[in-house]
Amino acid sequence: MKVGDVIRVVKVPAGLRDDGDLRTKTLFDLCLGKTFPIAGIDANRIELHVGELLGELSYIHSIYIEPENVEVVQISN
């Protein structure tokens, strides 16, 4: 996987929870089954811009997710 590839979130990581205004689990649940281009990659996780799920510009909200929770849908050039 590389930046620009399109992936689908197929699994929500275990142990996530909502905490007050920080709705982490809810946001990951909204991502389940949806496709996103990879915005960045660090040592162990993939960055996805998911703001459009909340009615905002995509880059306003990001999640970081492990590769085992996604599948590649389209490889970029």
Helices and strands as residue ranges (DSSP letters): E 6-9, H 24-31, E 35-41, E 46-49, G 51-54, G 58-60, E 62-65, G 67-69, E 70-74
